[in-house]
Amino acid sequence: MDRRTFLTSTAAAAFGTLVPRISRSSLVSNSTEPFAWETNDLIFSFDVTAGKLRQKRVVPTGMLAARADHFSGVEIALQCSGENSPDQGMKSGVGQPGSRLLFAGRREEVTRQGKRLVCRHTDPILKLSVESVYEAFDGIPVVRRFSRVMNKGDSAVGLEFLSSAMLHGLAAPQEYDRELRIHIALNSWMAEGQWHTLRPSEMGFVENERTSWSEARAGSVGSWSTEQYLPMAMVENIKLGLTWFWQIEHNGSWYWEISNVSAKDNYADDVYAYIGGPDDLHSAAWKRLNPGETFETVPVAIGCVRGGFSEGVEVLTRYRRAAFAKSRERNLQCPVIFNDYMNCLWGDPAEEKELPLIAAAAKAGCEYFVIDAGWYAEIKEDWSPTIGSWQPSSSRWPRGLKFVLDQIKRNGMTPGVWLEPEVAGAKSLLAQKPDNWFFMRHGKRVLKNSRYLLDFRNPEVRAYLDQVIARLVNEYGVGYIKMDYNVDSLQGTELNADSFGQGLLAHNRAHLAWLDNILNRYPNLTIENCGSGGGRMDYAMLGRLQIQSMTDQEDYLKLPPILVGASAAVLPEQLAIWSYPLANADEDQASFNMATAMLCRIHQSGKLDSLSAEAWRQVAGGIRVYKELLRKHIPEAVPFYPLGLSDVTKPEDPVVLGMRSPEQTVLGIWRIDGPATTRIPWTSGDAKLIYPADLGIKIAHSQGTLEIEFPRSRMACLLTT
């Protein structure tokens, strides 16, 4: 049933006017006193006014004065179909029955990682029971937050939006453009992680001395969760010296907004952030909640720190390690991975090409060897529209694919292959399956980039892919899968769904459950998260998978500023960066490539079997330095930004990224087309050059400044203290 039919058949549009007003005094919660919930690091303050719970400003512990400020707003924003929305314009900051929910009490629970607060609300008109959940992590000023709503009535209710989290009191209502700076990351293909710091007015939220009808906002629609933006942001109040931040942990559509709201007379009295997953307005995710059903939002992480962007990144890095320990523990050794795609075979593998590459990769010190796209397509056959059967090509592997994979093992490396399991090429045998295997819209299959999209809600789809994984692991001995995804579903699917977006949400969750089952079944299997590079760089995926493919950028000179931005979004031990010296690379180019990859995870590529002796020496030397000096510290490292964030469009600027662990600090410095000398404020003691050691790069340290002099443009180096 679609939304229009629902409204007509249930007369929901008039429901609010037909039900008599219920006496406020008869519904007031017994819990009428203000209260605060404290983790080890944060204070959440609440008011209970006329039986309704209101959340106040969230602050770090020790800021007691802030607990008594007057800013507050709804603890849950909820809009149901047919209800008179109090939000102006396209905003989602309150909703109805969000504004009238009655507080029904709270409970606290002890968890393995800290503690949990559950606040309960009711709506006696629509017969809804709503819970908001806060999960704390000991020693980290971050809380994971989500909401759930249960229909305890006799009639269906339409959900248009439900917040995963709310933040209030971000700034004074008429001062926010002077007080706030919003840190947001654009995430275009091949230009991922490009952070910008903007005033609210630069994002469309303009102060007008009244309640705004506009908002600063970002979101994503579809199965590429990071197609345009990273699913995180920070809001810095420069007057208070505080930064609030969030991370939306979902592999599909999401949305956040910052705006203001008024209690009366159109004059704003609060600046809030709404944070959530798919909804009706922004991602066509209207939900029909039938009697007895429960709906739960996607989880988000929220927090607050004293300081700015760097402090927020440090805390989020610590949180990711604590909250997603299972995926992290699978990959703490940071092995070096060779992949045959980038500036190498370009999706055209074959036995005679792979064998010399295998020998060269092993000699250079690589520990995994991954055969990328095309291994299943016959020679001269387009590998893209034929994917889905996942059987090795006979023309590419005259002695069989297993023969080549066994050669990888004999050279001391773990074999891996590329896989795009969520789709069926339009020319593949898999495309002949019935329509209920695929995403459907308006009665037709969704066709994107010559691919049909498999629907993971269908158990037959999951069973088919279980067999594919079992064959690769058990019969071929594959220990690494590069799991790619080169399409975006956009709105979703109509099949067996209340709306396109709800079909997508259920598919997203089924896909995550499938990944959980695969990794539980094969605990030694490494799965790389790739969505045309960084198109699905979220912690729903990375909370499960071990490694993130950062980008598909083919120009190595643009990789450093992408690395800098992505380091704020992904743990260093999960963040894989290409190193692909060209066939004619000199030692400057080869060492530039290596230095970019050595701060996090190395994705080595390039035709190592045909490099010059000088370029080979830089590649092999860089891998040796990485293995001997750097990688053991990466799982404890936190990124920092001595010269601020970088811009992929400004090659004239120097690029600098630091990684600080308890026992080591590493600096990466890149000169692209800028001046010969880079100056960095530095008070952390002497620094020494560790890579490359033989290309004439000079280091000097005096009066709180570190100076790095490059003899030529397009060079890079790594320093340690």
N, C-alpha and C positions, 0 to 999 in steps of 0.2 A: 504494500500500500504506500503510495507516495504522499508527500506532505500536504498537497492540495486536497486529495481525497480524504486524508485523515482529518483535516480541519472541518471539512464539510460533513463527514459522516458522524463525527462526534460532537459537532457544534461547539468545538473547543474555543472558537474565536469569541463566543459570547459567554463562556463559562464564568469568567471573573465577575460579570455583572449580574448573573443569575443567582449566585451563591450569596446569602446574606452575610454581612460582616459579623465576625465572631468577636465576642467581648475580649478585649486585650487582657483584662485582669484574670479571666478564667484560663488563659493559656500561658501566663508568665511562668518561666522556668523557676524551679526552686533555687537554682544557682544564680543568684543575683549580684554577687560581689565580683568586682574586678579581680583578675588573677594574672599571674605571670608564670610562664613555663621556661625554665632555665636548663639549657644543656651546659656542658662544661665551658662553652665558648660563646653562646648566644643567649639573648633574652627575648622571648616573644611575649609581648604584653597584650592583654585583652580587657575590654569592657563588656559588661552585660547591661544593656539599656532597654527597658521595656520588654524584657525577655529575649532580646536579640543579641547574639554575640557579635562583637566588633573587634577586629584586629587592629592593633596600633603599630607603631614603628618597631621594626626588628633591628636590634643593635648588638654589638659585641658586649660581653659581660664587662662590668665595671663602669658602663655609661649609665649610671643610675638616674641622672637628671633627665635623660631622654625618655625614661619610662613614664614620666608624668606629662609628656606633651599632649596636645589636644588633637593630633592627627589620628584619624581612624577611619575604617571602612569595612565593607562586608568581608567576612572571613571566607565565604564561598560566593563566587559569582555564578548564577544559574538562571538561564532563560528557558522557559517552556512555551510551547506553541499555544497561541490564544491568549497569553498573558500580556498585560499592558506594560511594555518595556519602559523602564525609567531612563534608559541610556539614549542620549541624543546621537544623531548621525549613525556611523557604523561601529560605534564603540561597544565594548563587552565588559565594562567595568563593574556592573551591578547585576542587572537582570531581575526578572520576576519569575519565580518566587524568591530569588536570591536576597532581595531586600527585606522580605517579610519572614524569612525562616526563623523559627523559634529555637532557642538554645535548649537542648535536652540533657546536657551534662557532658562530662568528660571522663576519660579513664587514662591511666598511665600503665605502661607495661615495660618490663625489662627485656632487652634483646641482646643477642650475642655481641653486637657492635656498639651498644649504648642503651638507648631507651626510646620509647615510642609514646606519643600523645595522640589520642583519638578524640576529636570533638564531634558531638552528635547534635543534629538539628532535625526538626520536623516541619512539615508544611501540612496543616490540618485540612487545607482546602483541596489540594491535589493528592493528599494522603501519601506523601513522600517522606522517607527517612534518609537523611544525608549524613555522611561521615567524611570528615577531613582528617587525614593521617599525616603526622610528622614523625619521621624516623631520624634520630640523631646518631652521630658517629663520634665516639669518645675522642677528644683531643683535636677535633676539626670543626671550625665554625661553618658547617654545612649541614643542612637537613634535607632529606629526600621527602618529597611532598606529593600526595595524590589525593583524589576525592572519589567517593563512590555514592551512588544514589540507588535506593531501593523503592520500588512501587508497591506500597502496601494497600492500595485501594482496589476498586473493582473495575476501573476504566483505564485504558491506555493513556499514557502521557507522552507528548512529543518533546524531546530534548533538542534544543538549538545550540546552546553552549553550556559548558560546565568547566570552571577553572580547575586546573591542577594545583595552582598556588596563586596567592595574592600577596603583594607587598604594598605597604601604605606609608605615608609620611615621607616620601622621597625628597620633598622640598617644600618650601612655603608656597601656597597656592598661586600667588601673584609674583613670585620671584624665581620660578623654576628655570627660566631661560638664562638667568645669571648664575644660578647655583649648580645646575646639572650639566654633566658631560656624559653623553651616551657613547660607549665603546661597542662598535658593531663590526662584524667581519663579513665582507662580501666574499662569495665563494664560486666565482665563475670557473667554468672548465678551463684547465691549464693556467688558471690564475687564482688558485685557492688561498684562503686564509688572509685576505687583504683587509686589515683592520683600519677603521676610520673612527676618529673621535669627533662627535658632532654635538652641537647644541640642540635641544628639542625643536627649536624653530626650523633648523636645517633639515629636520625630518618631518615637517608639516604640523607640529604641535606648537602653535603660536600663541603666546600670552595675549589675551584680549580683555583682561580685567573682569571676565565673566567665565562661566563654564564653557570649555572648548567643545565644539562638535567634531573636532579632529583629534588625531592621535599620532604619536610616533610609533611605528610598528614594523614588524618583520614576520615572515612566515614562509612556509613551503607547502606546495600542493603536489601530492603524488608520492611515488615510491623512491625517488631520489630526494632524500631528506635534506641534503645540503647542496641542492642545485644552484641556489642563488645566495644563500646566507648559511653561515654556521648556526646550529641550533642553540646558541648561547649568546649572552650579552652581559654588559656591565653598565651600571649607572653610578657615576661618581658625583657625590655632592662635595664640591670643592670648598664650600663654606664650612661644612661639618667635618671634613676630612674622612668621610666614610664612602665605601663603595659596596653597593649591593650587586649581586651577580646571580645568574641562573644558567642551567644547562638542561635542555629538554631531551629526555632519553627515549627517543622514539624513532623508528625506521620508516616513518611515513609522514603524513601531513602534520603541521604544527603551526602555532601562532602565538605571538605576544604583542602587547601594546602598552604604551605609557601615555596616560592622559590625566585629566582631573575630573572631579565629580563634585556636585553641590548637594547640600542637605536641603536648601531652600533658596528661593529668590534668585536662582541662576548664578549665584556667586560661589565660586569654588572654595571648598574647605579641605580638600585632600588631593594630593598627587599620588597616583597609584601605578602599579604594574600588574597587569593580568597576564598569566602565563599558562598555556595549555596546549592540548593536542588538536586533532581535527574537530571542526565544528560545522554548523550548517552554512553560515555566511561565507566563510573563507575557503572551505574545502568540501562543500556539498555533503556533509556528514551528519545529516539529520537522523536522529535515533527515535524509533518507536519503542517506548518502554512499557511492556505489557504487565498486567498485574502479576506480582510475584517475581518479576525479573529485577536484576541488579546490573548496573552499568558502572564501570570503573574507568577513570581517566588514565592517560599515560603518565608515568612518573616524571617529575622534574627535580633537580637539585637546586636549592636556593641557599644563599648565605650572605654574610656581611663582614667586611674587614675594615680596620683602620688603614688608610692608605688609598692607593689607586690601582691601576691595571696590573702592575707586576705582582702586588700583594694578592690580588684576586687570582691570578694564574697560579701562584704558589699554592694557595689553599685548594683550588680545584685539582691540581696535580696530586696533592696528598689525598684528597677525597677519592679520586679515581682509583688510586692504589688500594684504598681501604674498602671501597664499595664493590670493586670488581676484581677481587683478589684471585678468583679462580682462573679467569682468562689470563691474568698477569703471570700467575705462577706457572702456567704452561710454557712460558717463553722467556724465562729470566736469563738464560744463557746468551741471548742475543746472537745466534749464529748468523754467519754471512751467507747471503742468498744470491745465487746467480740466476738471472732470468734472461731468456734468449730473445726477447722482443725488441727492446728499445735500442735504436741505432745498431741493430744486429740482424735478426732474421725477419722481423716485421711480419710475423704471422705466416711465414713460409718455411716451416721446419721440414727436415728430411734427415735420414740416417747419415748420409755423407757430409752434411753440414754440421750435425750435432757432435759427431765423434771427436773432431779436433777441438771444438769448443769445450767439450767435457774435460778433455785432458788439460787444456789451458786453465779452465776454472779451478780444477783441483790443484794445479801447480801454484796458482795465485793464492790459494788458501781458502777458497769458498767451501761451504759445508752443506749447502743445499743447491740443487740444480733443477730449475723449473723449465719445462717445455711449455711455451705459451700457446696462443691461439693457432688453430689450423691443423693440429695433429690428427684430426678425424676426417678432414676434407681431402679428396683426391687432388693430385697435382693439377694445377691450372683451374681448379674448382674454387669458386668464391666461398671462403670459409664462413662468412657471416650468415647468409640466409639458410645454410644447411645444418645449423647446430640443432642438437636435440637427441640424436641417437647415441652419440658418445661411444662409437666403435672406431678403433684405429684405422687409418687409411692404409690400404695395402700397397699403393704406389709410393707412399712416403717411407714406408718401413718394410723393405723387401724381406728382412729377417724378423719382422714383427716389432711392434713397439716395445714389448717386454725385453727384447734383446738390448735395445738402447737403454732402457731403464736399468737393466742389470749392469750395463757398462758404467752408469753413474754410480751404482753401489760399489763396483769393483775399484772405482777411483776414490772411495772413501766419502762419498757424499750421499745425502738422502734425495731420492728422486721426487719430483713434483710435476703436476700438469695443470694447465689452465682449464677452467670449467665455467660455463654460464648456465647454471641449472634452472633458473627461474623462467626460462623462455623456450620457445620452439621456433626454429627458423621456418619461414613461410614455405620453403621448399623441402623441408625435412619430413621424414616419415611420421615423426611425432605430431606434426600439424594435422594428421588425419584422425586424431582422437576426437571424440564428441565435444560439443560446445561447452559442456559443463566442466571441462578441463581448463577453460580459458576465461580471461576477463571479457565481459560483454558490456557494451553500452548501446542503447537504442536498438537492441535486437541484433547487433553485429559484433563480431569479434574485434577487439582492440588490436590494431596492427601498428607497431612502432618500430622503425629502423629495421624493417623486413623481419620482424619477430612478433609472434603471438605471446601473450603473457600468461604463464601458467598460474592457476588459482590454487594456492596451498591449502585452502579449506577443504579441497577434495581429497579424501584419503587415498584415492587411486594415484593422484599426482605424487603424493609423498611416498607411496609404496614404490612407484616407478623409480624415483630418484634415490630411494634407499638402495635399490638394486644397482644403480649406477655407481654409487659410492662404494658399495660392498665389492663390486667387481674391480674397481681401481685399487682399493686398499688390499683386498685379500688375494686377488689373482695377479695383479701387476706390481704389487709392493710399493704403491705410492704412499709417501709420508707427508706430502705437502700439496695442498690444493689452492691455486689462485682462483678465488671465487669472484668472478666478474659479473657485471650487470650493466649492460650498455643501452638501456631503455629507461624511460620514465613513464609510469602508468598514468600520470596526471590524476584526474578525479577519482578513478577507481573502477568498480564493476557493479552492475545492477543485479546480477544473478543472486537470488536468495538473499537479498539485502534490502533494508529500509531506504537506502540511498547509495549513491556511488561511493561516497566517503566512508560509510559504515562497512560496505563490502571491502574496501581497501583496508580499513582498520582491522577487520577480522582476518583478512589475508596476512597483513603484517604480523599479527600475533601468532598465526599458525606457522608462518615462516620461522619466527624465532623459536617456537617450540620444536620445529623440525631440526634446527641447528643444535639445540640443546640435546636432542636425542642422538644426533650424529656424533657429537663430541663425547657424550657419555659412552657411546658404543665403541668409539675409537679414541681413547684418551691420549694417544701419542700422535695423533694426526694434527698437523698445523694447517689452519685455514686462514688465508689472507682475505681481508675485506677490501674489495675493489668495486667501485661503481663508475666505470670510465675514469679511473683515478679516484679523486676525492668526492664523488657525487653522493656517497652515502656514508659520510664520516661522522657517525653518531654513536652514542654510548648504549643504545639498544643493541647495535651490532657489536661494538667493541667491548661491551660487557661480556661477550661470549667468545669472539674471535681474537686471535692472538696478535695480529699484525694488520696495519692499515697501509694501503697503497695511497700515498699522499697526492699524486698528481700524474697526469699523462703528458706533462710539459716536455716538448721535444727539444727546446733550446736550453742547454745546460746553464747558460748565463742568467736565466730567469729562475732557476731553482732556489738560490739562497733566499730571496725575499718571500718565496712561497714557504720555505722551511720555517722561517722566522714566525710567520703568522700561524701556520699549522701547529707549531709547538705549543701554542696556547690552548689548543683544542684536543690534543692527543698526547698520551704518555710517551716520553722519549723511547721507552723500550718497545712501544708498539708502532712508532712512526717510521715508515720505510721510505727512503729517499734514493732516487736513481743516481748511479754513477755510471756514465756511458761514454767513455772516451771514444772519439771518432777514429776511423781506420787510419787517418793521417795525423792523429793527435801528436803534438809535441809534449814535452814534460810539463809545461805550464798548464795546458788544457787538461791533461790527465790528472795532475795534482789538484786543480780546481775542482774537477768532478769528485775526486776522492774526499777532499776536505768537506764538501757539502754533505756527503753521506755519513761521515764518521762521527758526527755528534749524536746520532740516533741509531737507526738501523740501516745497514747497507743493503741496497738492492743493486747488485753489480750487473752490468750488461756490457754491450759493446763487443766487437770482434777481437777478443783477447788473443786469439790464435794468430792474428796478423798485425799486432801492434809493433811499433818500433821498439828498439831496446830501451830507449830513454823513457818512453811512455809506459812500457811494461814495468820498469823499475819503480815508477811512481805508484802504479796500481798495486803491485805486490808489496811494496814498502808501506803503503797506506793501510792495507789489510793487516799487515803484521803489527803496525802500531796500534790499530784498533783492537786487535785480539789481545795484545800484550799489556797495553796501558789504559785503554779507554772503556771497553765494554763491561767490565766487571762493576764499574761505577754507574753505568747508565740507569739501571733499575732503581737507583736512589736519587737520581739527578732531578733538579728543578730548573726550568729555563728562566733566564733573566735577560734584560734588554738594555745594555749600557748606553746605546744611542737611540733608544726608542724602537718603534716598529718600522718595518720596511715597506716599500712600494714597488711592485713589479714593473711599474711604468717609469721608474726613475733610475736608470742605470748609472747616472752621474753621482748618485749618493753611495757612500760606503754602507756595507751591510755587516752588522755585528750581532752575534748570538752567543750568549753564555749558558753553560750548564754547570750548576753547582751541586755537588754531592757532599756528604759528610767528610770525605777524605780527598776530594779533588775538585778543582774548578778548572773548566775548559772554556776557552774563548775561540770562536770561529770568526775570522775577519775576511771579507771578500772585497777586493777592488775590481770593479767592473769597468766602467769608463770614466771614473772620477780621478781626483788628484792622487799623486803617488803616496802621500802620507795620510794615514788615518790616526786621529787623536781620540783617545778614550779616557774619560775620567776614571781614575783607578787608585784605590787606597788599600788593595788587598795583597800587597807585597810584590816581590819580584815575579815576573813571568818569564817562562822560557819557551822557545820555539821547539815544538816536537814534530811538526810536519808542515810542509816539506823542509828538510834540513839542508838542502844543497842548492837552492835556487837564488841565493843572494838577498833574501828578505832580511831586513834589519829590525831589531827590537831595542827600544830605549825607554827608560822609566825615570821620570824626575818630576818633583813638585806636584804629585797627585795626578799625573797624566802619563798614560801609556801611549807611546808613538810606534806605529808600525809603518815601515817604509818599504814599498814594493818597487822593484826596479823596472817592472813593466806593467802595463794594464792587463786586466783579465787574469789576475792571480788571486790565490787564497792561501790561508795558513791557519794552523791550530796552535794555540798556546796553552800551557798549563801552569798552575801555581801549586 
